Amino acid sequence: MVEPGAFFQTFLGLLGVQLPWIVPALVAGVSSGSSPSATYICRRVTMVFEGASIVLLLVLAGIILARGGAHRLTPQPFA
């Protein structure tokens, strides 16, 4: 729970609010522990976004390789 505390400390610092990192960390810990369904939903949404980003990166890599890369692909390195 340290990461949410550090994130919100930085975010609130940009808004001019000074708050120790432990306060948002405790709030995040209590809220995530008190609502298992919310934790499940957050995990599911994170996995969907991660999966989508991996698929997009694979599509982009496929397009780059299909077009020949920056200097055209040749079988020369394998000969």
C-alpha positions as CSV (number, residue, x, y, z in Angstrom):
1,M,0.0,0.0,0.0
2,V,3.0,2.3,-0.1
3,E,2.7,3.0,-3.8
4,P,-0.8,4.5,-3.7
5,G,0.4,6.6,-0.7
6,A,3.5,7.9,-2.6
7,F,1.4,8.5,-5.7
8,F,-1.2,10.6,-3.9
9,Q,1.4,12.4,-1.9
10,T,3.0,13.6,-5.2
11,F,-0.4,14.3,-6.8
12,L,-1.6,16.4,-3.8
13,G,1.8,18.1,-3.6
14,L,1.3,19.3,-7.2
15,L,-2.0,20.8,-6.0
16,G,-0.3,22.5,-3.1
17,V,-1.6,20.1,-0.4
18,Q,1.1,18.7,1.9
19,L,0.2,15.3,3.3
20,P,2.4,12.5,4.6
21,W,2.4,9.4,2.4
22,I,1.1,7.2,5.2
23,V,-2.4,8.9,5.2
24,P,-3.3,8.0,1.6
25,A,-1.6,4.6,2.0
26,L,-3.8,3.8,5.0
27,V,-6.9,5.0,3.2
28,A,-6.1,2.8,0.2
29,G,-5.4,-0.2,2.4
30,V,-8.7,0.2,4.3
31,S,-10.7,0.8,1.2
32,S,-9.2,-2.2,-0.7
33,G,-9.6,-4.5,2.3
34,S,-13.2,-3.5,3.0
35,S,-14.5,-4.1,-0.5
36,P,-13.4,-7.4,-2.1
37,S,-15.7,-6.8,-5.1
38,A,-14.1,-3.5,-5.9
39,T,-10.7,-5.1,-5.7
40,Y,-11.9,-7.9,-8.1
41,I,-13.2,-5.2,-10.5
42,C,-10.0,-3.3,-10.4
43,R,-7.9,-6.4,-11.0
44,R,-10.2,-7.4,-13.9
45,V,-10.0,-3.9,-15.5
46,T,-6.2,-3.8,-15.1
47,M,-5.9,-7.2,-16.8
48,V,-8.1,-6.2,-19.7
49,F,-6.0,-3.1,-20.3
50,E,-2.7,-5.0,-20.0
51,G,-4.0,-7.6,-22.4
52,A,-5.1,-5.0,-24.9
53,S,-1.8,-3.2,-24.7
54,I,0.1,-6.5,-25.4
55,V,-2.2,-7.3,-28.4
56,L,-1.6,-3.8,-29.8
57,L,2.2,-4.1,-29.4
58,L,2.1,-7.5,-31.2
59,V,0.1,-6.0,-34.0
60,L,2.5,-3.1,-34.3
61,A,5.5,-5.4,-34.3
62,G,3.8,-7.5,-37.0
63,I,3.1,-4.5,-39.2
64,I,6.7,-3.3,-38.9
65,L,8.1,-6.7,-39.7
66,A,5.7,-7.2,-42.6
67,R,6.8,-4.0,-44.2
68,G,10.4,-5.0,-43.9
69,G,11.6,-3.0,-40.9
70,A,13.8,0.0,-41.2
71,H,16.3,-1.5,-43.7
72,R,14.3,-4.3,-45.3
73,L,14.5,-7.8,-44.0
74,T,16.7,-10.2,-45.8
75,P,17.8,-13.8,-45.1
76,Q,21.4,-12.7,-45.2
77,P,22.0,-13.0,-41.4
78,F,20.9,-16.7,-41.5
79,A,23.1,-17.6,-44.5
